[in-house]
Amino acid sequence: MSTRNRATRAAVTLTAFAAVAALTGAAGATQSGPGAIAGGAAGAGTVRPVPDFAGAHDIALLPAPLPTSQCVSQLGIVCYDPAQYRSAYDYNPLYRAGIDGRGRTIVIVDSFGSPTIQHDLDTFDAQFGLPPLTVDIRQTAPIPPYDNSADRQGWAGETTLDVEYAHAMAPGAKIILLETPVSETQGVQGFPEMMAGEKAVIDANEADVISQSFASTENNFPGFAQGDFSSLLNLRFAFQDAQRHGTTVLTSSGDHGTADVDLDGNPYAFPVADWPSSDPLITSVGGTFPAIDDAGHRTAADVVAHDCDFTVEQGCGIVSGGGVSGIFKRPPFQAGVRGVVGNHRGYPDISISGGGANGTRSTAWMYYSYNPDRAGWHLVEGTSESCPLMAATVALADQAAGHRLGNINQALYTLGHLSTLPRFPQLTGLQDVTSGTISDDGVTGASAGPGYDLASGWGTIDAARFVPALAAAGSIG
């Protein structure tokens, strides 16, 4: 989570005052599970800016979740809940088989955390019929008192999104929330505390999967312009430790295509790469736009999140991150895609729901109360959603395999190459994403196409097939 790229950027909020009034005043309203709403018709919303909500694009505030069809008709936004993701990405056969992440631990790393995370997760779970979970909160050092500043709200939102959606997709897994006392911004600040915290839980043999929804532009690390990459390379010790302990580490690919800003906040006029996504020791997770109906059925194939066509008042949707490192050479697992990545590490590696496309915003329901003035149900978007979804998926694969899978990149690319052969897509569970271009801020990025690309990696997943395939491939290699 950098000043601009947490893997999300500051956006606008659709407060939907008329919708809130109509919903709150509805007689006999009840909440009865996924997609349940307080009854009544919602009116048109108003758009106004909010202070730098950095955890994800915070789009709307409502007293209860709406079905997708009502979000579209009343708010002009597509919205999804955990039950729809479970159905659309085919997780339910795994749950019926007892593969829910039990016995596995997901570590979520965020600056500061959220003062209301347990209450908010409890509310989220009750709404969507998820089993209760007590979050194991760890602090690398005492956290400064919560002050409701824009920075603290941003990190609290990031924390809430990460925890709620990791739990939603791996409801049996333990979650350790690792909170650090320094805000991560562009460059080195905040990373040493994060990496030291990760190393501690890895060394204690507690981390099966680590989910990171933060990033910083490689160019912003001290020494980059002079070809001295030591300030970044010296931060890799936690990832190297993860390799030794068989811990899988994932990160969000970012929300700006191949664009980002320098330390003064000015956009680079050329493609740049984000770290940790650019690190070969990491699996980078991009964002897609899924088309899902109220019942959780896919109505079209996913496309890469690439939408930047909204009006100024609405703000701009996320553009899934992707590109080629300026530091790391092409790793062995990318030898088969050298024609795409060239001589350097390319990312993302895989993608899942995290943003909009084709003129439509795709958002996920999240509940938070850390800001009492905005306590309620929110619609959020960003690859900060994609990463915990995929981290939960890896936890399911760990359970299916009966052991940690460690760095999954070699296994993932093996499955990717197999998926390009006739009949193998059904066996690997990888679903190619072939539409969308990740251009942003005037910087042209990659387009999605057949096979591996720098917009969506190997595409997205059918979890019922992908999880056992990854478990098998990871066990072999």
C-alpha positions in Angstrom: 0.0 0.0 0.0 1.9 3.0 -1.2 0.8 6.6 -1.1 -1.0 6.1 -4.4 -0.9 2.3 -4.9 -2.1 0.4 -1.8 -2.9 -1.8 -4.4 -5.7 0.7 -4.7 -5.9 4.4 -5.0 -8.0 7.1 -3.4 -11.3 7.4 -5.1 -14.8 8.8 -4.5 -17.8 7.6 -2.6 -21.3 7.2 -3.7 -23.2 8.0 -0.5 -26.6 7.2 -2.0 -28.5 9.4 0.5 -31.9 8.7 -1.2 -31.2 5.0 -1.3 -30.3 5.0 2.4 -33.4 6.9 3.3 -35.6 4.6 1.3 -34.0 1.5 2.7 -33.9 2.6 6.3 -37.5 3.7 6.2 -38.8 0.4 4.7 -41.4 -1.3 6.9 -40.9 -5.0 7.9 -37.4 -5.2 6.4 -35.2 -8.2 7.3 -31.8 -9.6 6.6 -31.8 -13.3 5.8 -28.5 -14.3 4.3 -26.4 -13.6 1.2 -27.8 -10.7 -0.8 -30.6 -10.1 1.7 -31.7 -6.4 1.9 -33.8 -4.1 3.9 -36.8 -3.8 1.6 -37.9 -0.7 -0.2 -37.0 1.1 -3.4 -33.7 3.0 -3.5 -33.5 6.3 -5.3 -30.6 8.0 -7.1 -27.4 8.6 -5.2 -25.2 11.6 -5.1 -21.5 11.6 -5.6 -19.0 13.5 -3.5 -15.3 13.1 -2.8 -14.0 11.6 0.5 -10.6 11.9 2.1 -8.0 9.5 0.6 -9.7 6.1 1.3 -6.7 4.0 0.4 -7.7 0.5 1.3 -9.8 0.2 -1.8 -12.0 2.3 -4.0 -14.9 3.0 -1.5 -17.9 3.4 -3.7 -21.0 3.3 -1.7 -22.5 3.2 1.9 -25.7 1.4 2.6 -27.4 -0.1 5.6 -27.6 -3.6 4.1 -26.3 -5.4 1.0 -28.3 -5.3 -2.2 -28.6 -8.0 -4.9 -26.6 -7.4 -8.0 -29.6 -6.5 -10.1 -30.6 -3.8 -7.6 -27.1 -2.4 -7.5 -27.2 -2.0 -11.3 -30.7 -0.5 -11.5 -30.4 1.8 -8.4 -26.7 2.6 -8.2 -25.4 1.9 -11.7 -22.7 -0.3 -10.2 -22.3 -4.1 -10.2 -22.0 -5.6 -6.7 -21.1 -9.1 -5.5 -21.2 -11.0 -2.2 -19.2 -14.0 -1.1 -21.9 -16.5 -2.1 -21.8 -15.2 -5.7 -18.0 -15.5 -5.8 -18.2 -19.1 -4.4 -20.7 -20.0 -7.1 -19.2 -18.2 -10.0 -15.6 -19.4 -9.4 -16.8 -22.9 -8.5 -15.7 -23.2 -4.9 -18.8 -25.0 -3.6 -17.8 -28.5 -4.6 -14.6 -28.1 -2.5 -16.6 -27.0 0.6 -18.9 -30.0 0.2 -15.8 -32.2 0.1 -14.6 -30.7 3.4 -11.9 -28.5 1.7 -12.4 -25.2 3.5 -8.9 -24.3 4.6 -9.1 -26.1 8.0 -5.7 -26.7 9.5 -4.1 -23.9 7.5 -3.1 -20.4 8.5 -3.3 -17.3 6.3 -1.2 -14.3 7.5 -2.5 -10.9 6.4 0.0 -8.0 6.7 -1.2 -4.4 7.1 0.1 -1.2 8.6 -1.9 -0.3 11.8 -4.7 -2.8 11.3 -8.3 -1.8 12.2 -9.6 -1.0 15.8 -12.9 -2.7 14.9 -11.8 -5.7 12.8 -13.3 -8.4 15.1 -16.7 -6.6 15.3 -16.7 -6.0 11.6 -15.9 -9.5 10.7 -18.5 -10.8 13.1 -21.1 -8.6 11.3 -19.9 -9.7 7.9 -20.1 -13.4 8.9 -23.6 -13.1 10.4 -24.9 -11.4 7.2 -23.5 -14.0 4.8 -23.9 -17.1 7.0 -20.2 -17.7 7.4 -18.8 -19.5 10.4 -17.5 -17.2 13.2 -13.7 -16.7 13.4 -11.6 -15.0 16.1 -8.8 -13.1 14.3 -5.4 -13.7 15.9 -4.1 -10.2 16.0 -0.3 -9.7 16.3 1.5 -6.4 16.5 5.2 -6.1 15.7 5.2 -3.1 18.1 2.6 -1.0 19.9 0.2 0.5 17.4 -0.4 4.3 17.8 -4.0 5.2 18.9 -6.5 5.3 16.1 -7.1 8.9 15.1 -9.5 8.6 12.1 -7.0 10.3 9.8 -7.2 9.6 6.1 -4.1 7.3 6.4 -5.5 5.4 9.3 -8.9 5.0 7.6 -7.2 3.8 4.5 -5.2 1.1 6.3 -8.2 0.1 8.4 -10.2 -0.3 5.2 -7.5 -2.4 3.6 -7.3 -4.6 6.7 -11.0 -5.1 6.7 -11.2 -6.1 3.1 -8.3 -8.5 3.4 -9.6 -10.3 6.5 -13.3 -10.5 5.4 -12.6 -12.0 1.9 -9.8 -14.3 3.0 -12.2 -15.7 5.6 -15.1 -15.8 3.1 -13.3 -18.1 0.7 -11.4 -20.2 3.2 -13.8 -20.2 6.1 -12.0 -23.0 8.0 -8.6 -21.4 7.9 -7.0 -19.5 10.8 -6.2 -15.9 10.1 -3.3 -14.1 11.7 -3.5 -10.3 11.2 0.0 -8.9 11.4 -0.2 -5.2 12.3 2.8 -2.9 12.0 3.2 0.6 13.5 4.5 2.5 10.5 2.6 3.4 7.4 4.1 1.9 4.2 4.6 4.5 1.5 6.5 4.8 -1.7 10.1 3.7 -1.2 11.5 2.0 1.9 9.3 3.4 4.7 7.1 0.8 6.4 8.6 -2.2 4.5 11.3 -3.1 7.2 8.6 -3.5 9.8 6.4 -5.6 7.5 9.2 -7.8 6.4 10.5 -8.3 10.0 7.0 -9.2 11.1 6.6 -11.7 8.3 9.9 -13.3 9.1 8.9 -13.7 12.7 5.7 -15.7 12.0 7.5 -17.7 9.3 10.3 -18.6 11.7 7.7 -19.6 14.3 6.3 -22.1 11.7 2.9 -20.4 11.8 2.5 -19.1 8.2 1.2 -21.3 5.4 0.1 -18.5 3.1 0.9 -14.7 3.3 -1.4 -12.2 1.7 0.1 -8.7 0.9 -2.1 -5.9 -0.5 0.6 -3.3 -0.8 3.2 -2.2 -3.3 5.7 0.5 -4.2 7.2 1.5 -7.5 10.6 0.0 -8.1 11.8 3.3 -9.4 11.1 5.0 -6.1 13.6 2.9 -4.1 16.8 4.8 -3.2 19.5 4.2 -5.7 17.3 2.8 -8.5 18.2 5.6 -11.0 21.9 4.8 -10.4 21.5 1.1 -10.9 21.9 0.4 -7.2 19.1 -1.9 -6.1 20.4 -2.7 -2.7 17.7 -0.8 -0.8 15.0 -3.0 -2.3 17.1 -6.2 -2.4 17.8 -5.8 1.3 14.1 -6.1 2.0 13.7 -9.6 0.5 14.8 -11.4 3.6 11.3 -12.4 4.6 10.6 -13.8 1.2 13.8 -15.8 1.2 12.8 -17.1 4.6 9.5 -18.1 3.2 11.3 -20.2 0.5 13.1 -22.1 3.2 10.0 -22.8 5.2 7.7 -23.6 2.3 5.4 -20.6 2.9 3.5 -19.2 -0.1 3.6 -15.4 -0.4 1.1 -13.6 -2.7 0.7 -9.9 -3.4 -1.7 -7.6 -5.3 -0.5 -6.6 -8.7 -1.6 -3.0 -8.3 -4.4 -0.8 -9.7 -2.6 1.4 -12.3 -1.7 -0.8 -15.2 2.0 -0.1 -15.9 1.7 3.5 -14.5 2.4 5.0 -11.2 3.8 8.2 -9.6 7.2 9.3 -8.3 8.1 10.4 -4.8 6.6 13.8 -5.5 3.3 12.4 -6.7 4.0 13.1 -10.3 3.0 10.4 -12.8 5.8 8.6 -14.6 5.5 9.1 -18.4 6.7 5.5 -19.1 5.9 2.0 -17.9 7.2 1.2 -14.4 6.9 -2.0 -12.2 5.8 -2.5 -8.7 7.5 -4.5 -5.9 6.7 -7.0 -4.4 4.8 -8.1 -7.6 8.0 -7.9 -9.6 9.8 -10.3 -7.2 10.3 -13.9 -8.5 9.7 -15.2 -4.9 6.2 -13.8 -5.0 3.0 -14.8 -6.8 1.4 -11.7 -8.2 -2.4 -11.6 -8.3 -4.2 -9.3 -10.8 -7.8 -8.2 -11.0 -10.6 -9.2 -13.4 -14.1 -8.1 -14.0 -16.5 -11.0 -13.6 -20.1 -11.0 -14.9 -22.3 -12.7 -12.3 -26.1 -12.7 -11.9 -28.0 -12.6 -8.6 -27.9 -16.4 -8.2 -24.1 -16.6 -8.7 -24.1 -17.8 -12.3 -21.5 -16.4 -14.7 -23.2 -14.6 -17.6 -19.9 -14.0 -19.5 -16.2 -14.8 -19.2 -14.0 -12.6 -17.0 -12.1 -9.8 -18.7 -9.1 -8.0 -17.2 -9.9 -5.1 -15.0 -9.2 -2.1 -17.3 -11.9 0.4 -16.9 -10.9 4.1 -16.8 -13.9 5.4 -18.7 -16.0 7.0 -15.9 -16.8 10.6 -15.6 -14.7 12.9 -13.5 -17.4 13.0 -10.8 -17.4 9.2 -10.6 -13.7 8.8 -10.5 -11.8 6.1 -12.4 -12.1 2.4 -12.0 -9.1 0.3 -11.3 -6.7 -0.8 -14.0 -5.2 -4.1 -13.0 -1.4 -3.9 -12.6 1.1 -5.6 -14.8 4.4 -5.2 -16.3 8.1 -6.1 -16.4 10.6 -5.6 -13.7 13.5 -3.2 -14.1 15.5 -5.2 -11.4 14.8 -8.9 -11.5 15.9 -11.1 -14.4 13.5 -13.6 -16.0 13.1 -16.5 -13.5 13.3 -20.1 -14.7 9.5 -20.6 -14.3 9.0 -17.9 -16.9 11.3 -19.5 -19.5 8.3 -20.7 -21.5 6.9 -17.2 -21.8 10.1 -15.4 -22.7 8.4 -14.1 -25.8 6.1 -12.1 -23.5 8.3 -11.0 -20.7 11.7 -10.7 -22.4 14.7 -11.0 -20.2 13.1 -9.8 -17.0 10.4 -10.9 -14.5 6.9 -10.2 -15.7 3.7 -10.1 -13.7 0.9 -10.8 -12.8 0.9 -14.6 -12.6 -2.8 -15.1 -12.1 -6.0 -13.1 -11.6 -9.4 -13.1 -10.0 -12.2 -10.6 -9.3 -11.0 -7.1 -8.4 -12.3 -4.4 -10.7 -14.4 -3.1 -13.5 -14.4 -3.2 -17.3 -16.4 -2.3 -20.4 -18.0 0.8 -18.7 -19.1 -1.1 -15.6 -17.8 -1.0 -12.1 -17.4 -4.4 -10.3 -17.4 -4.2 -6.5 -17.6 -6.4 -3.4 -19.6 -5.9 -0.2 -17.6 -5.0 2.9 -18.7 -4.0 6.3 -16.8 -1.6 8.6 -17.4 0.6 11.6 -13.9 2.0 12.4 -15.2 5.4 11.1 -18.4 5.8 13.1 -19.7 8.5 10.7 -19.6 5.9 7.9 -20.3 2.6 9.7 -22.2 0.2 7.4 -22.0 -1.7 4.2 -19.7 -0.5 1.5 -18.9 -1.4 -2.0 -15.2 -1.6 -2.7 -12.9 -2.6 -5.7 -9.3 -3.2 -6.3 -6.6 -5.9 -6.5 -6.6 -5.6 -2.7 -9.6 -7.8 -3.1 -8.0 -10.2 -5.6 -5.0 -11.1 -3.3 -6.9 -12.4 -0.3 -9.3 -14.3 -2.6 -6.3 -16.1 -4.1 -4.5 -16.5 -0.8 -7.6 -18.3 0.5 -7.5 -20.5 -2.6 -3.9 -21.5 -1.9 -4.9 -22.4 1.7 -7.5 -24.7 0.2 -4.9 -26.3 -2.0 -2.5 -26.7 1.0 -5.3 -28.6 2.8 -6.0 -30.7 -0.3 -2.3 -31.5 -0.6 -1.8 -32.2 3.1 1.2 -29.9 3.3 2.4 -26.4 2.4 2.9 -25.8 -1.3 5.5 -23.0 -0.8 6.4 -20.9 -3.9 3.6 -22.0 -6.3 5.0 -20.2 -9.4 6.7 -23.2 -11.0 3.5 -25.3 -10.4 1.3 -22.5 -11.7 3.3 -22.0 -14.9 3.4 -25.8 -15.5 -0.4 -25.8 -15.2 -0.5 -22.7 -17.4 1.4 -24.3 -20.3 -0.8 -27.4 -20.0 -3.9 -25.3 -20.1 -3.0 -24.2 -23.7 -3.2 -27.8 -24.9 -6.5 -29.4 -26.1 -8.7 -30.6 -23.3 -6.3 -29.6 -20.5 -8.0 -26.3 -19.5 -10.7 -28.5 -17.9 -8.1 -30.4 -16.0 -6.0 -27.5 -14.8 -8.9 -25.3 -13.7 -7.3 -22.2 -15.4 -9.6 -20.1 -17.4 -8.0 -17.9 -20.0 -8.8 -14.1 -19.9 -8.4 -12.7 -23.4 -10.0 -9.2 -23.3 -8.9 -5.8 -21.9 -5.9 -3.5 -22.0 -4.2 -2.2 -18.9 -3.5 1.4 -19.9 -3.7 4.2 -17.4 -2.5 7.8 -16.9 -1.6 7.9 -20.6 0.8 5.0 -20.3 0.0 2.1 -22.6 0.2 -1.3 -21.0 -0.3 -4.9 -22.1 -3.5 -6.4 -23.5 -5.0 -9.7 -22.5 -4.9 -12.4 -25.1 -4.6 -16.2 -25.5 -2.3 -17.9 -23.0 0.0 -16.0 -20.6 0.0 -12.2 -20.8 1.1 -9.2 -18.7 -2.5 -8.1 -18.2 -4.0 -11.2 -16.5 -1.1 -13.7 -16.2 -2.6 -17.2 -16.8 -6.1 -15.9 -16.5 -8.5 -16.8 -13.7 -9.7 -20.0 -12.1 -12.4 -22.7 -11.8 -11.6 -23.5 -8.1 -13.1 -27.0 -8.0 -10.5 -28.0 -10.7 -7.7 -25.6 -10.0 -7.3 -26.4 -6.3 -6.7 -30.2 -6.7 -4.5 -29.5 -9.8 -2.4 -27.0 -7.9 -2.2 -29.3 -5.0 -0.9 -32.1 -7.3 1.5 -29.9 -9.3 2.8 -28.2 -6.2 3.5 -31.6 -4.6 5.5 -32.8 -7.6 7.6 -29.7 -8.1 
